[in-house]
């Protein structure tokens, strides 16, 4: 199973991977573009010290699947806004995470995601956050690239931009 952070972060969001394309066509986007549902979910307290509910009050995101010899590619575009709520206090922040993404699943089962604009939440374990110099839960601005091995372990994560919101700090 793909990591929650990658899924959400990159298009997710992102339903975030495995059968993410719905059956209804997105005629406004042209042929083969389909609506990408994004269901609410809850991050457990291991990420921020409290549970965080992630919901999508505005979802107008669409995806298009392309087949290539080196894997399947999901292109993601459209408008997506998320609300993040500290379930202990009720404090909520809302972020526009409408960045475009290109998600590639390679034949060996590894994964590469490239996103531009505002993206998130990127969800990392405390060890991964330390390794990559990022908060455990964040919304980023700029270009982000993440790669995973076939087991879903992050092998690289680069951010050419900045952390737009440190979610745990903002909701504390």
C-alpha positions in Angstrom: 0.0 0.0 0.0 1.3 3.4 -0.9 2.2 5.8 1.9 -0.6 8.1 2.9 1.6 11.1 2.6 2.6 10.5 -0.9 -0.9 9.8 -1.9 -2.3 12.8 -0.4 0.5 15.0 -1.2 0.8 14.3 -4.8 -2.5 14.2 -6.1 -3.9 12.4 -3.9 -4.3 13.1 -2.8 -5.3 11.9 -3.6 -7.4 9.2 -3.3 -4.0 8.6 -3.4 -3.4 5.8 -5.6 -5.1 2.5 -6.4 -8.1 2.9 -8.5 -8.2 6.7 -8.1 -10.0 7.5 -11.3 -13.8 7.6 -11.2 -16.1 6.5 -14.0 -17.6 9.9 -14.9 -15.7 11.7 -17.7 -14.6 15.3 -17.1 -15.8 16.8 -20.3 -14.5 20.3 -19.4 -10.9 18.9 -19.3 -11.1 17.2 -22.7 -11.1 13.5 -23.6 -9.8 10.9 -21.0 -9.8 13.3 -18.1 -11.8 12.0 -15.2 -12.8 13.3 -11.8 -10.6 12.3 -8.9 -12.5 11.8 -5.7 -10.7 12.7 -2.4 -12.2 11.2 0.7 -11.7 12.7 4.1 -9.3 10.8 6.4 -7.7 11.1 9.9 -4.0 11.1 10.7 -3.3 9.4 14.0 -1.6 11.2 16.8 1.9 9.8 16.0 2.4 12.6 13.4 1.5 15.7 15.4 0.8 14.6 18.9 -2.9 14.9 18.2 -5.3 13.5 15.6 -5.7 15.6 12.5 -8.8 15.3 10.3 -8.1 16.1 6.6 -11.1 16.9 4.5 -11.6 18.4 1.0 -14.3 21.1 1.0 -13.5 22.0 -2.7 -12.6 19.2 -5.1 -12.5 19.9 -8.8 -9.4 17.8 -9.5 -9.1 15.6 -12.6 -6.8 12.9 -13.7 -5.7 11.3 -16.9 -4.0 7.9 -17.1 -1.3 7.4 -19.7 0.4 4.1 -20.4 4.2 4.1 -21.2 6.7 1.4 -21.6 8.4 2.4 -18.3 5.1 2.5 -16.3 1.7 4.0 -15.9 1.4 7.8 -15.5 -1.4 9.7 -13.8 -1.5 13.4 -14.6 -3.4 15.5 -12.1 -4.8 19.0 -12.5 -7.6 21.1 -11.2 -8.7 22.8 -8.0 -8.4 21.2 -4.6 -8.8 22.9 -1.2 -8.3 21.0 2.1 -9.2 21.7 5.7 -7.0 20.3 8.4 -8.5 20.1 11.9 -6.9 19.4 15.3 -9.5 16.9 16.7 -8.5 17.8 20.3 -9.1 21.6 20.0 -11.3 21.9 16.9 -8.8 24.4 15.4 -8.9 24.3 11.6 -6.8 25.7 8.8 -7.7 25.6 5.2 -5.2 25.4 2.3 -5.4 25.6 -1.5 -3.4 22.6 -2.7 -4.2 22.9 -6.4 -0.8 22.0 -7.6 -0.4 19.9 -10.7 1.2 16.4 -10.4 2.6 13.6 -12.5 2.5 10.3 -10.7 4.4 7.3 -12.2 4.1 3.7 -11.2 7.0 1.8 -12.6 6.8 -1.8 -13.8 8.8 -3.0 -10.8 6.2 -1.4 -8.4 8.3 1.6 -7.5 6.8 5.0 -7.7 7.8 8.6 -8.6 5.7 11.6 -8.0 6.4 15.1 -9.2 4.2 18.0 -8.1 4.3 21.8 -8.7 2.5 24.6 -6.8 0.9 24.1 -3.4 0.9 20.5 -2.4 -0.1 18.5 0.7 -0.4 17.4 3.1 3.0 15.7 2.8 3.0 13.2 5.7 6.2 11.8 7.0 7.2 9.7 9.9 9.3 11.5 12.5 12.4 9.6 11.2 11.6 10.6 7.6 11.0 14.2 8.6 14.4 14.4 10.2 16.1 12.7 7.2 14.6 15.1 4.7 14.6 18.2 6.9 10.8 18.7 6.7 8.0 18.8 9.3 6.0 15.5 9.8 2.9 17.1 8.2 3.2 20.0 5.8 1.8 21.9 2.8 4.6 22.9 0.5 5.0 25.5 -2.3 7.2 24.9 -5.3 8.3 21.7 -7.0 8.4 18.5 -5.0 9.7 15.1 -6.2 9.3 11.9 -4.2 10.4 8.4 -5.1 9.5 5.1 -3.4 10.7 1.6 -3.7 8.3 -1.2 -4.5 7.6 -1.6 -0.7 6.5 2.0 -0.4 9.6 3.2 1.4 10.7 6.7 0.5 14.1 6.6 -1.3 14.3 10.3 -2.1 12.4 13.5 -1.5 13.4 16.9 -2.8 11.7 20.2 -2.5 12.6 23.1 -4.7 10.5 25.7 -2.9 9.5 26.0 0.8 7.2 24.7 3.5 4.1 26.8 3.2 2.4 25.5 6.3 3.9 23.4 9.1 0.5 21.8 9.9 1.3 20.5 13.4 2.7 23.8 14.5 -0.2 25.7 12.9 -2.8 23.5 14.7 -1.1 23.4 18.1 
